[in-house]
Amino acid sequence: MFKFKGDMKPIIKHLNKTQKKQIPYAAAQAINSTLFDVMKAEKAQMPEKLDRPTPFTMKAFRINKAKKTELIGDIHITPERWKYLKYQVEGGTRTGNIGVPTRNAKLNKYGNIPMRRKGLIKKKNQFISKIGNVAGVWERSKSGTKLIVAFEPSVSYEPRFPFHKIAKGVARKKFQRNFKRSLSRAIASAR
């Protein structure tokens, strides 16, 4: 989740009483516009920072909008996507039997094992076993046995997707402009 605070004092110090009544509405609109600007930037950066993100991954972001009665909004990564994206955002180590594709694996256009949720064994000649000191999914062929997916006890990740840095940069750049624009519209439509 990303949070930021915007300074509205320089903009509102010259307003009259009637105009100041529009501030909560304008602030909520500015927060929401800024959150959508952040989401657009996050989506644009994802293919730059991550290797071939899937359409599912590209839809990772959700926004909780601000209201004029509650001037708080947020952008976050959905929980089902955070399970794997947290390693790209924060880095860290996954533990357990983690299936890591080898160069023998057939991968989809996103670099993933196709239909992985249905299991790692895709053909009748594939099996899970430990051969030598290597556990994984193996495939028998006329030329012998080859490793398709290795099971690793842990996999370490370096942070690759600067979610918070992108959000802070966009919010810093866009909030004041969004607030001025929202306030001008709110004052123009005030009764």
N, C-alpha and C positions, 0 to 999 in steps of 0.2 A: 504494500500500500504506500501511496505517496501523499504527503501533506505539505502545504505551504501557506505562508501568511503574506498578504499583500498590504502595502501601505497606501491608504486612500487619503491620508491627511492633506498632502499637497494639492490634491484635486478638489477636495470639498471645503477648504477654508474660505473660499470666495462665494459660497452659495448662500442664497437667502433661505428663510424658514420653509417656504413651500417647496423649494428645490431639494432641500435636505430630507424631506419626507420620501423622496424617491430613491434615496440611497440604498435601503435594504433590497429593493427590487433590482436595482442596477448592479449591486454587489453580487447577488445570486446569479444574475445573467452573466456577469463577468467571470465568476468562478466556473460556471458551466462551460462557457466558451473556451476558457483556458484549459479545462480538463479535456475537451474535445481536440484542442490544438495539441495537447500532450499525447493523446491517444493516436492522433494522425502521425506524429513524429515517431512514436514508439513502433508503430506498424511499418513506417518507412525504414527505420533502422534495423528491424529484425532480420530481413534477408541480407543486410550488409554485415551483421555481426554473427549470425548463425548460419550453419551450412544447410541450405535448402529446407527451410522450415515448411512444415505441412500446412495445408489450409486450416486444419484444426488448431495448430499452434498459432497461426496468424490471427485467429479469433480469440486470443487469450485475454484480451482486456475488457473490463467492464467499468462503468462509471456509475457512482451514486451521486445524483445531482443535488446541488444546494437549493434551498428554498428561501424566500425572503424572511421567513420566520426562523430559519435555521441555516446560517451562513457557513455551512460546512459541506464539502463535497469531497469525493475521493476517486482515484483511479486505481484499480487493482487487477491482478492476474487471477483468473478464476481458480478455485481450489483444485479441480481435476487437472488443470494445466500446470499449476504451481508444483505439483508432485514431482515433475521432471524439470520444469524451467528454473526451479530454485537453484539447481546446480549451475545453470548458465548465468544466473544473476549473482549468486553469492559464492559460488564455488563450493568445495566440500568433498566429502567421500561418501559414496554409496556402498553399503555392505550387503552381503548375502550372495547367493549364486546369481551373478549378473551375467546375462548372455551377451557376449561381445562377438559380433560377426567377424569372420576371418575373410581373407581375400577370395576364398572359395565360395562364399555365400552369394546367393543371387539377391540383390537389393532392389528396391523400387526406385523411382526417380527422385525420391527424397533422401535416399541413402539409408533407408530403414529395411528391416526384415518385413516382407509383405505379410499382412494378416497375422501379425505377431500375437494378437490377443487370443487367437484360436490355437496357439501353441507354436513351438519351435520346429516340430517335425512336420515336414511338408510332403514327403514322399514315402512310399512303402520301403524303400531301401535306406531310409534314414533311421537312426536310433540314438538314444542317449546312453553314454557309457564313459568309463574312465579307461583310457588306453595309455599305458605308461603312467606318467604323472599328470596327464591332461584330461580333465573332465569336460564333456561338452556334447554337442550333437555331431554325430559322425555320419558319413554317407559311404555306402559300399558301391563300388563300380567294378568293371572288368579289370581296370588297372590298379585296383587296391582300395584302401580306405582313406578318406580325407576328412579333415576337421572342417565343419561348416560354421559352428558357433562354439566358442570357448566359454566355459563358465569360470568367471573370475570371482574370488572371494570379496574383492573390493575394487572400486574404480574411483580415482581421484579426478576432480575437475577444477580448472582455473576459471574464475569469473570471465565471461565473454560478452554478456549482454548488460550494458550499464543502465538498467531501467531507471534507477533513482537519479543518476547524473543527467540523463536525457530529460526526465520530467522537471528537474530543477532548472535546467537551462531554458527550456521552453516557457515554464511558468515565469521565470525572471524576465524573459524577453517579451512576453505577450500580455501579462495580467494588467499592467497599467493602461496599455492601449485598449484592451477589452473593456476595462472599467470606464474609461473616458467615453468610449463609443456607447456603451450601455446606458451610462448616465445621461448623455445627450439625447438618446432616444426616449428614455424615461421622462426627462424634463419636457421634451417636445410633446409627449402624449399626456402629460399631467393635466388633470382637470381642476 
